[in-house]
Amino acid sequence: MSMKIATVQLWVHDQDAALEFWTKKVGFQVTSDVTVPEMGNFRWLAVGPVSQPDVSICLMALPGQPIMDDKTQEQVLDVVGKGFAGSVFLTTEDVDGDYARLVAQGVEFVDKPEDRLYGRDCGFRDPSGNHVRLTQLNPDFPS
């Protein structure tokens, strides 16, 4: 099979705030930033780790009418803000070092690095509320 994961999506409240967070604080690079006037100025904004140029996270603004009515949009934003619309799982070779670097950049963590069965792990949320886990995997734990 030749399929690969190229892009995953996170709903965001504000694409510019999400862009600043993921690039300036987390250290990802912009992989795509295209606005399409013919589609109501739809903006395809994606970021990804410098070490993985073929993988990205699309920072997707919630669509309005006719795709999503106001009530549904409000419900989705509420769920995102609570951290239940999706998670991103990042791995690292130095969770404590990356934790310290991200804290220094102003990233607010929901928990500090802690040893777990599968590795050393911590979590933070982006400005929209999306949950992000940062893990240094235990090499002895089955994947």
Salt bridges, closest charged atoms under 4 A:
ASP16 OD1 - ARG43 NH1 2.81
ASP33 OD1 - ARG43 NE 2.89
ASP78 OD2 - LYS82 NZ 3.21
ASP96 OD2 - ARG120 NE 2.85
ASP98 OD1 - ARG101 NE 3.77
ASP111 OD2 - ARG116 NH2 3.85
ASP111 OD2 - ARG133 NH2 3.32
GLU114 OE2 - ARG116 NH1 3.70
ASP115 OD1 - ARG120 NH1 3.13
ASP121 OD2 - ARG116 NE 3.59
ASP121 OD2 - ARG133 NH2 2.09
